Amino acid sequence: MLQSTGGACQVVSLGAGSDTLYFSLKDTQQTPELYVEIDLALNIRQKAMIIQRRKLLETTAAVPSNDDYLQPTTSRKSINADGLHNDLHYVFEAGRFHLISFDLRRPVHELIDILCSTVRGPGCSKIYPTLFLAECVLVYMPAETSYKLIEGLSANFPRASFLHYEQVNMNDSFGSIMIKNFRARSCELPGLDACHSLATQEERFLKAGWKISKGWTINQVYKTLPANTRYRIEHLELLDDIEVTVQLFDHYCILLATNDETVCPMKQLEESLCSVE
């Protein structure tokens, strides 16, 4: 997408956590006009502090040298009676890169207001080519909540694509073992209903208004990689049990949903996967 638009696009990473994709793009001098990461306030605060203290990015002049820019814009309690993080709001800006705190379980119109605001947010454009990223994020939200999120994004960003990585085929025996392992770590997955199959994953986006939705298991993706890349991976010490790895790869998927076929077309994704080294 960066190549086809010449960087005239925006990327929004939902639940970004410690992801470092922006820094990889910056190293190759291929960055979108806006790159926005959304996560809970604690995660955003920690990431912003690391970036500033290690001088990973040149921050804008508006960002002070102390932690004042990380203070909330409201003094309300950070978590309300429903367990949702409320208006506790942190913002960090470094040129094209923005970190914004937001609980994705909150109403989607609040997220869109922040994203499109030039005061409280990065000033995203609703008509710009936009790529939303979510890596194992929706499964941690109730199905109804995640549905409203992807529905709202589809309705408000007509030139958008959504690249989604998550569990799949979770209703078989191996999936049951995975669920038990998650629960043993006190990790509940309230959004599992959409993870029964590739069909259920694809259907959730189509029902939410996305025009095209196509998913692949990681095994299917893996088979598209060049032979020399697969050979290198298979001879890594960490992948000595190929059988278990294959089973695991059958239980994660990559899905691309889009409202505009010119924004991150399926063919471009397939070509990108084939060029992995």
C-alpha positions, 0 to 999 in steps of 0.5 A, a space after each residue: 500500500 505504501 508503494 502504490 500510494 507513494 506514502 499518501 496513506 494512513 495506518 492505524 494499529 489497534 491494540 498495538 502493544 510493543 509492536 515495532 512496525 513503524 520503526 522498521 518502516 522508518 528504517 526503510 524510509 517508507 512511512 505513511 503520512 500518519 502512523 497511529 497506535 491505539 492502546 490502553 493508557 498504561 501501555 501507551 505511557 510506557 511505550 512513549 517513555 521508552 521512545 523518548 528516553 532512548 531517543 528512538 524518534 525525533 519528537 516534535 517541539 511541542 513535546 516537553 522533555 519531562 513527563 508532562 505530556 503523558 499526564 491525563 487530560 481528565 482527573 476522573 477515575 481511570 476505570 469505571 464501574 463496567 470495567 472500561 477505561 474512561 476518558 483518561 487520555 494520553 497522547 504522544 506525537 513524534 512527527 508522523 508517529 502518534 500514540 493514543 490511549 483508548 479502550 477499544 471496548 468504548 463506543 466506536 464514535 469516541 475512537 473516531 472522534 479522537 482519530 479525526 481530531 487535530 486537537 485531541 488526536 492525529 487528525 486522520 482523514 476519513 477519505 484517505 487510504 487507510 489500513 487498520 491493523 489488529 493482531 490478536 485484539 478482537 478476540 479479547 473483546 465481547 463479540 458484540 463490542 468488536 462487531 460495533 468497532 469494525 462496523 463503525 470503522 467500515 462506515 466512517 472510512 470508505 477507503 479502508 482495509 483491515 488486516 487482521 491476525 487471530 485464532 481460528 478453528 478453535 472448536 476442534 480438539 487442538 483448539 480446546 487445548 489452546 483455550 485451556 492453556 489460555 485459561 490456565 494463564 487467567 486469559 479469557 477470550 470472550 470473542 471466540 465465537 468468531 474464531 470457529 472457522 475461516 468462514 466465521 472470521 470472514 463473515 463477521 467483516 462482511 456483516 459489519 459492512 466491509 465489501 470484501 473479506 478473505 482469510 487464510 490460515 498461517 499454514 496456507 500463508 506458509 505454503 506461499 513462501 519461497 522454498 528457500 525461506 521455508 527451508 531456513 525456517 524449518 531448520 531453526 532449532 525452535 521449530 524442531 517439532 514440525 508436526 506441532 507447528 503445523 497444528 498451531 499454524 492451522 489455528 491462526 489466520 490472517 484476514 484482509 477486509 476492504 471497502 475499496 479494492 484499490 486500497 491494499 488489494 488482495 493481490 498485493 498481499 499475496 505478492 508481499 507474502 511471496 517476497 518474504 525472506 
